[in-house]
Amino acid sequence: MSHRKALTLEEKIAFIKDNQNAHGLSIRELADNYKISKSSAANILRRSEELLADYSSKCNKGIKRKFKDENRQKIDELVFEWFTQQRAKQIPISGPILQEKARQAAEQLGYTSETFKASNGWLEKFRNRHAISFRTINGESASVDNSTVQEWTQRLSTILDGFDENDIFNADETGLFYRATPDRSLVLSKEECKGGKKSKERLTVLLCSNLTGTEKLKPVVIGKSQRPRCFKNITTSKLPATWLSNRTAWMTCNLFTDWLITINNQMKKKNRKILLFIDNAPCHVINHDLSNIKIVFFPQNTTSKCQPLDQGVIHSFKCYYRQKLVKHIIAQCTLAQTADQISITVLDAIKWIDLSWKSVTENTIKNCFRAAGFIRSSSTPSSSMTNMDIIVETDIESNNSDNPLQQLHSLLVHLRIGGSQLTAAEFVDIDSCIPTFNEWDDSEHLKTYIQVTQDDNEEEEEEEEEEEEEALLEQPPNLSEALEMMRKLHLFASIEQHQLHNLISDLESQLTDIYLDSKAVKQSSITDYFSHC
């Protein structure tokens, strides 16, 4: 009789693959190869979906057995969920703190101090199950654990199995100082972003794209006001980005869940199932069943290397955004007498966010996914894996007139601001470290933040209202006036810039179609039409 043994999770995954791949080994052959009984082999295949889910999550690949007691399994899940939330905030967690949290979870489930003690033995097993190592954290941020990154990239190909490249997505939030100018005095630390005037000029932007870069979902923009004054006469649902709001302009669990439900419904209508990778931010708590989205979390403290959007996609997006902001400033400088007369509204920002997201190339997105290790098991790392430094150099920071950072540098040459001016690279990264969710203590720091905001609200809102009122003083032209502008633009092109005629003609044609389709025109005579023109 052959020697029997308990297989690790990693061995069970290999076992399942041996059954599913081209070899198609039978239960008897698998049992002989792995030296287990036929009943154990059949049980592994019966639980294949559950085991694959465990492997794609944060389960230790060396684990051999799961809990038989359902309540103890629940304790384990509650404690690990709490642990990941605290580590996302960079809060160091010791062994005794984990044990105390486990006792609290056990008490909620009806255990007493006698029936569940969260002993040192429990702690050691908990650490092994979730591959947690306790070590000293130096400085404000923990360094990336390369061994964790390596283990993640090894299991990533298994996670991707069964999904088409077009159905593999990554979503991430980024903070955006939407009105920031390239003035060195505006560089802020993370702490300064918790409250005050600068935070009121901050938006949180959620971006999401698939692996091939062929499908970039509609951006989500989170601000402080439910309906800013610049939204007057505008239907928010028709904006090119989804506008959300709360008093902190941060992503929250409720906002993120609502977004997930919306995307899930869209995929359901298309009869499509997608794989979505997200980080372990505290606002990314999934409290809803998603029929058409499979969520996978990156390992703790590895997003700087494992998250595709952090490999250069967001950087490229911000390069394009700053370009449009600078062009807007330059255009307004032709008429403005002072810097205060240059108006930048949330509506401008939403327009630029949409255009900037559309400008990020498929090639940039594909390269960044590869840099994060998103390659099929059939591909070799040497041929498919692209180093992040190479991507940044070739796609973003090379001395090439076609790349967004170089284009921004060329624009900044035409902009002069009093005092020291940021370089293009510094200007793009001015808001790279600002929070997109509550990174501080959920109670005390948030109360302080809201109090600071409330104390400044009257004065700041009056200033903002004055600025936005000034922006609205100039009423938008009607269609007839817009068509007259086209005539003047053609005159300008004839004298100054002949190459603009085609662009102006295209715009004129679209405006004319809109004019002709309007209800007023359908009910008017041909004489009325010419009198309006």
C-alpha positions in Angstrom: 0.0 0.0 0.0 1.4 3.4 -1.0 2.3 6.0 1.6 -0.6 8.6 2.1 -0.1 12.2 2.8 -2.0 15.5 3.1 -1.4 17.9 0.2 -0.7 21.6 0.5 -2.9 24.1 -1.2 -0.3 24.6 -3.9 -0.1 20.9 -4.6 -3.9 20.7 -4.8 -3.9 23.4 -7.5 -1.3 21.4 -9.4 -3.5 18.3 -8.9 -6.5 20.1 -10.4 -4.5 21.4 -13.3 -3.3 17.9 -14.1 -6.9 16.8 -14.3 -8.0 19.8 -16.4 -5.1 20.2 -18.8 -4.4 18.2 -22.0 -3.2 15.2 -20.0 -6.6 14.7 -18.5 -5.4 12.2 -15.8 -8.0 10.0 -14.2 -8.7 9.9 -10.5 -6.8 6.6 -10.2 -3.8 8.1 -12.0 -3.9 11.3 -9.9 -4.2 9.3 -6.7 -1.1 7.2 -7.6 0.9 10.2 -8.7 0.2 12.3 -5.6 0.2 9.3 -3.2 -3.3 9.9 -1.8 -6.4 7.7 -1.7 -8.9 7.8 -4.5 -11.6 9.2 -2.2 -9.2 12.1 -1.3 -8.5 12.6 -5.0 -12.3 12.7 -5.8 -12.8 15.2 -2.9 -10.2 17.6 -4.2 -11.8 17.6 -7.7 -15.2 18.1 -6.1 -13.9 21.2 -4.2 -11.8 22.5 -7.1 -13.7 25.8 -7.4 -13.3 26.5 -3.7 -9.6 25.6 -3.7 -8.9 27.8 -6.7 -10.7 30.7 -5.0 -8.5 30.2 -1.9 -5.4 30.1 -4.0 -6.3 33.3 -5.8 -6.9 35.1 -2.5 -4.4 35.7 0.2 -4.4 32.1 1.6 -1.0 30.7 2.3 -0.1 28.2 -0.5 1.4 25.9 2.1 -1.8 25.4 4.0 -3.1 21.8 4.2 -6.5 21.9 5.9 -9.3 24.5 6.5 -11.4 24.8 9.7 -14.1 22.2 10.3 -15.8 24.5 12.8 -17.7 27.1 10.8 -17.6 29.7 13.6 -13.9 29.4 14.0 -13.6 29.9 10.2 -15.7 33.1 10.7 -13.4 34.3 13.5 -10.4 33.8 11.2 -12.1 35.7 8.3 -13.2 38.6 10.6 -9.7 39.0 12.1 -7.9 38.9 8.8 -10.3 41.4 7.2 -9.7 43.8 10.1 -5.9 43.2 9.9 -5.8 44.0 6.1 -7.8 47.2 6.8 -5.4 48.4 9.4 -2.3 47.6 7.3 -3.8 49.5 4.4 -3.6 52.5 6.7 0.0 51.6 7.5 -0.9 50.9 11.1 1.5 48.4 12.7 -0.2 45.4 14.2 1.5 43.2 16.8 0.7 39.6 17.8 -1.0 40.5 21.1 -3.3 43.1 19.2 -4.3 40.3 16.8 -5.1 38.0 19.7 -7.2 40.6 21.4 -9.1 41.3 18.2 -9.7 37.5 17.8 -11.1 37.3 21.4 -13.5 40.2 20.6 -14.7 38.5 17.4 -15.2 35.2 19.3 -17.2 36.9 21.9 -19.5 38.4 19.2 -20.1 34.8 18.0 -21.0 33.5 21.4 -17.7 32.1 22.6 -16.4 32.6 26.2 -12.9 33.1 27.4 -12.8 29.4 28.3 -14.0 28.1 24.9 -11.8 30.4 22.8 -8.5 31.8 24.2 -6.7 33.0 21.1 -3.6 31.4 22.4 0.0 31.7 21.1 -0.7 28.5 19.2 -3.7 30.0 17.5 -1.6 33.1 16.6 1.1 31.0 15.0 -1.4 29.0 12.9 -3.2 32.3 11.9 0.1 33.7 10.7 0.9 30.6 8.7 -2.6 30.4 7.2 -2.3 34.0 5.8 1.5 34.1 5.3 1.9 37.0 7.8 5.4 37.8 9.1 5.9 40.3 12.0 8.9 42.6 11.4 10.0 46.1 12.3 8.5 48.8 10.1 11.0 51.7 9.5 9.7 55.2 8.7 6.1 56.1 7.9 5.6 53.6 5.1 6.6 49.9 5.1 8.9 48.8 2.3 7.6 46.4 -0.3 8.3 42.8 0.6 9.9 41.3 -2.6 9.3 37.8 -1.5 5.6 38.5 -1.3 5.7 40.1 -4.8 7.5 37.1 -6.2 5.0 34.7 -4.7 2.1 36.8 -6.0 3.4 36.8 -9.6 3.8 33.1 -9.4 0.2 32.5 -8.5 -1.1 35.3 -10.8 -1.1 33.1 -13.9 -3.4 30.7 -12.2 -5.8 33.5 -11.1 -6.0 34.7 -14.7 -6.8 31.3 -16.1 -10.3 31.1 -17.6 -10.5 34.9 -18.3 -10.0 36.5 -21.7 -7.5 39.4 -21.6 -10.3 41.8 -22.5 -12.1 40.8 -19.3 -9.3 41.4 -16.9 -9.5 44.8 -15.2 -7.7 47.0 -12.6 -9.3 49.9 -10.8 -7.6 52.5 -8.6 -8.2 55.9 -7.1 -6.0 58.9 -7.3 -6.1 62.4 -5.8 -6.2 65.4 -8.1 -5.5 69.1 -7.3 -7.6 70.1 -10.3 -6.7 73.8 -10.1 -3.0 73.5 -9.2 -0.6 75.7 -11.1 3.1 74.8 -11.5 4.1 77.1 -8.5 6.6 75.5 -6.2 4.9 77.1 -3.2 1.8 74.9 -3.8 3.7 71.6 -3.0 1.9 70.1 -0.1 2.6 67.3 2.4 0.1 64.5 3.0 -0.9 66.0 6.4 -1.7 69.4 4.8 -4.3 67.6 2.7 -6.6 66.7 5.6 -8.3 70.1 5.7 -8.3 73.7 4.8 -8.5 75.6 1.4 -6.1 73.3 -0.5 -8.2 70.3 0.2 -11.3 72.0 -1.2 -9.5 72.2 -4.5 -9.0 68.4 -4.4 -10.9 65.7 -6.3 -10.7 62.0 -6.0 -10.7 60.2 -9.4 -11.4 56.5 -9.9 -10.0 55.0 -13.1 -10.6 51.5 -14.4 -9.2 49.8 -17.5 -8.9 46.3 -18.9 -5.6 44.6 -19.6 -5.5 45.3 -23.4 -6.4 49.0 -23.0 -9.3 48.6 -25.3 -11.9 49.3 -22.6 -11.5 52.2 -20.3 -14.5 52.6 -18.1 -16.1 56.0 -17.5 -14.1 57.9 -14.8 -15.6 58.5 -11.4 -15.0 61.9 -9.9 -15.7 62.6 -6.2 -16.0 66.2 -5.0 -17.3 68.0 -1.9 -20.4 69.6 -3.4 -23.4 67.6 -4.6 -24.1 70.2 -7.3 -21.4 72.9 -7.8 -22.7 76.2 -9.2 -20.9 75.6 -12.5 -23.3 72.6 -13.0 -26.2 75.1 -13.5 -28.5 74.0 -16.3 -26.4 70.8 -16.7 -27.8 67.2 -16.3 -25.1 65.5 -14.3 -26.0 62.1 -15.8 -24.9 63.4 -19.2 -21.4 64.5 -17.9 -18.5 62.5 -19.5 -17.6 61.3 -15.9 -19.7 60.0 -13.1 -20.0 62.8 -10.5 -20.3 61.7 -6.8 -19.9 63.8 -3.7 -19.4 63.7 0.1 -18.1 66.2 2.7 -14.5 64.9 2.4 -14.3 64.2 -1.4 -12.9 60.8 -0.5 -13.8 57.4 -1.7 -16.1 55.6 0.8 -17.3 52.0 1.2 -20.8 53.0 0.1 -19.7 54.9 -3.0 -17.4 52.1 -4.0 -20.1 49.5 -3.5 -22.6 51.5 -5.6 -20.0 51.8 -8.4 -19.4 48.0 -8.3 -23.1 47.3 -8.5 -23.4 49.6 -11.5 -20.5 47.9 -13.3 -21.9 44.4 -12.4 -25.3 45.3 -13.8 -23.6 46.5 -17.0 -21.7 43.2 -17.4 -24.9 41.3 -16.6 -26.7 42.9 -19.5 -23.8 41.9 -21.8 -23.8 38.4 -20.4 -20.1 38.9 -19.5 -18.0 38.0 -16.5 -14.9 40.0 -15.6 -12.0 39.7 -13.2 -11.3 42.9 -11.2 -8.1 43.6 -9.3 -8.2 46.2 -6.5 -6.0 47.1 -3.5 -6.8 46.6 0.1 -7.9 50.2 0.9 -10.4 50.3 3.8 -13.0 51.7 1.4 -12.8 48.6 -0.7 -15.0 46.5 1.5 -17.3 44.2 -0.6 -20.7 43.9 1.1 -22.7 42.8 -1.9 -22.9 39.7 -4.0 -21.6 40.3 -7.5 -22.8 37.8 -10.1 -20.6 39.0 -13.0 -17.5 40.4 -11.2 -14.8 38.3 -9.5 -12.9 40.5 -7.1 -9.2 39.8 -6.4 -7.2 41.8 -3.9 -3.5 42.6 -4.2 -1.3 41.5 -1.3 -0.7 44.1 1.4 1.8 46.8 0.7 2.7 45.7 -2.8 0.6 47.9 -5.1 3.6 50.0 -6.0 4.9 46.9 -7.9 1.8 44.8 -8.4 -1.0 47.2 -9.4 -0.9 48.0 -13.2 -2.4 51.5 -12.9 0.4 52.4 -10.5 3.0 51.4 -13.0 2.5 54.5 -15.2 -1.1 54.6 -16.3 -2.1 57.2 -13.7 1.1 59.1 -14.3 0.3 59.3 -18.0 -3.3 60.4 -17.3 -2.0 63.2 -15.1 0.5 64.3 -17.8 -2.4 64.8 -20.2 -4.5 66.5 -17.5 -1.8 69.1 -16.7 -1.3 69.8 -20.4 -5.0 70.7 -20.8 -4.9 72.8 -17.6 -1.8 74.8 -18.8 -3.3 75.3 -22.3 -6.4 76.7 -20.6 -4.3 79.1 -18.5 -2.4 80.2 -21.6 -5.6 80.8 -23.6 -7.2 82.8 -20.7 -4.0 84.9 -20.3 -4.7 86.6 -23.6 -7.7 88.4 -22.0 -7.1 88.2 -18.2 -5.5 91.2 -16.5 -4.5 89.3 -13.3 -4.0 85.7 -12.3 -7.2 85.9 -10.2 -9.2 86.4 -13.4 -8.2 83.0 -14.7 -11.2 80.7 -13.9 -10.9 77.0 -13.5 -14.1 75.2 -12.4 -15.1 71.6 -11.5 -16.8 71.4 -14.9 -13.5 72.3 -16.6 -11.8 69.6 -14.6 -14.4 66.9 -15.5 -14.0 67.7 -19.2 -10.2 67.5 -18.9 -10.4 64.2 -16.9 -12.5 62.6 -19.6 -10.2 63.8 -22.4 -7.1 62.9 -20.5 -8.3 59.4 -19.7 -9.2 58.9 -23.4 -5.7 60.1 -24.4 -3.9 57.3 -22.4 -2.8 54.8 -25.1 -3.6 51.1 -25.3 0.2 50.5 -25.5 0.9 52.3 -22.2 -1.8 50.3 -20.5 -0.7 47.0 -21.9 2.9 47.7 -20.9 1.9 48.6 -17.4 -0.1 45.4 -16.9 3.0 43.5 -18.1 5.2 45.4 -15.7 2.9 44.3 -12.9 3.4 40.6 -13.9 0.1 40.1 -15.8 1.4 37.5 -18.2 0.0 34.1 -19.1 1.7 31.0 -17.8 2.6 30.1 -21.4 4.7 33.4 -21.7 8.2 33.6 -20.4 9.1 36.5 -18.0 12.2 37.3 -20.1 10.1 37.9 -23.2 6.9 39.3 -21.8 7.8 41.0 -18.5 8.8 44.6 -19.0 10.7 46.4 -16.3 8.9 49.5 -14.9 11.9 51.7 -15.5 11.9 50.8 -19.2 8.2 51.5 -19.5 8.4 54.9 -17.9 11.4 55.8 -20.1 9.9 54.8 -23.4 6.2 55.7 -22.8 6.4 58.8 -20.6 9.7 60.3 -19.9 11.7 59.8 -23.0 13.0 62.9 -24.9 10.3 62.4 -27.5 8.0 65.2 -28.7 5.1 62.8 -28.9 5.2 61.7 -25.2 2.9 63.5 -22.7 5.6 64.6 -20.3 7.7 66.2 -23.0 4.6 68.0 -24.4 3.9 69.3 -20.9 7.5 70.6 -20.6 7.1 72.4 -23.9 3.9 74.1 -22.7 5.4 75.2 -19.4 8.1 77.1 -21.3 5.3 79.5 -22.3 4.0 80.0 -18.8 5.6 82.3 -16.3 4.5 82.4 -12.7 5.9 84.6 -9.9 8.5 82.7 -7.8 10.0 79.3 -8.4 8.3 77.1 -11.0 8.0 73.3 -10.9 9.4 71.1 -13.6 7.0 69.1 -15.7 7.7 65.9 -13.7 7.2 67.7 -10.4 4.0 69.3 -11.6 2.6 65.9 -12.6 3.5 64.4 -9.2 2.3 67.3 -7.1 -0.7 65.3 -5.8 0.7 61.8 -6.1 0.7 61.2 -2.3 -2.6 62.8 -1.3 -5.1 60.5 0.3 -8.1 59.1 -1.6 -9.8 57.6 1.5 -9.6 58.2 5.3 -6.0 57.1 6.1 -6.2 58.3 9.7 -8.1 57.1 12.7 -11.7 56.6 11.6 -13.2 58.6 14.5 -10.9 61.2 16.0 -9.1 62.3 12.9 -12.2 62.4 10.8 -14.0 64.5 13.4 -11.1 66.9 13.4 -11.1 67.0 9.6 -14.8 67.7 9.4 -14.5 70.4 12.2 -11.7 72.2 10.4 -13.8 72.1 7.2 -16.8 73.4 8.9 -14.9 76.2 10.6 -13.6 77.4 7.2 -16.8 76.7 5.3 -18.4 80.1 5.4 -15.4 82.1 4.2 -14.2 79.5 1.7 -17.7 78.8 0.2 -18.2 82.6 -0.2 -14.9 82.8 -2.1 -15.7 79.8 -4.3 -19.2 81.1 -5.0 -17.7 84.5 -6.1 -15.2 82.7 -8.3 -17.9 80.5 -9.9 -20.3 83.4 -10.2 -17.7 85.3 -12.1 -17.2 82.3 -14.4 -21.0 82.3 -15.1 -21.2 86.0 -15.8 -20.5 85.3 -19.5 -23.5 83.5 -20.8 -22.9 80.7 -23.3 -23.8 81.6 -26.9 -26.9 80.1 -28.5 -26.7 78.0 -31.7 -27.1 81.0 -34.0 -24.3 82.8 -32.3 -22.1 79.7 -32.3 -22.5 79.5 -36.1 -21.6 83.1 -36.5 -18.4 82.3 -34.5 -17.6 79.7 -37.1 -17.7 82.3 -39.8 -15.3 84.5 -37.9 -13.0 81.5 -37.2 -12.9 80.7 -41.0 -11.9 84.4 -41.5 -9.1 84.0 -39.0 -7.9 80.7 -40.6 -7.9 82.4 -44.0 -5.5 85.1 -42.8 -3.4 83.4 -40.1 -3.7 79.5 -40.0 -4.9 77.8 -43.2 -4.6 74.3 -41.7 -7.5 75.1 -39.3 -10.1 75.2 -42.1 -10.9 71.5 -42.0 -11.3 71.4 -38.2 -13.5 74.5 -38.3 -15.6 73.0 -41.1 -16.2 69.8 -39.2 -17.3 71.7 -36.1 -19.5 74.0 -38.3 -21.1 71.0 -39.9 -22.0 69.4 -36.5 -23.4 72.7 -35.2 -25.5 73.1 -38.4 -26.9 69.5 -38.0 -27.8 70.3 -34.4 -29.4 73.6 -35.4 -31.5 71.9 -38.2 -32.6 69.1 -35.8 -33.8 71.5 -33.1 -37.5 71.8 -32.6 -37.6 75.5 -33.2 -36.0 75.2 -36.6 -38.5 72.5 -37.7 -41.4 74.8 -36.9 -39.8 77.9 -38.6 -39.8 79.0 -42.3 -36.8 79.1 -44.6 -36.9 82.9 -44.3 -36.7 82.7 -40.5 -33.7 80.4 -40.8 -31.7 82.8 -42.9 -32.8 85.7 -40.7 -31.3 83.9 -37.7 -28.1 83.2 -39.6 
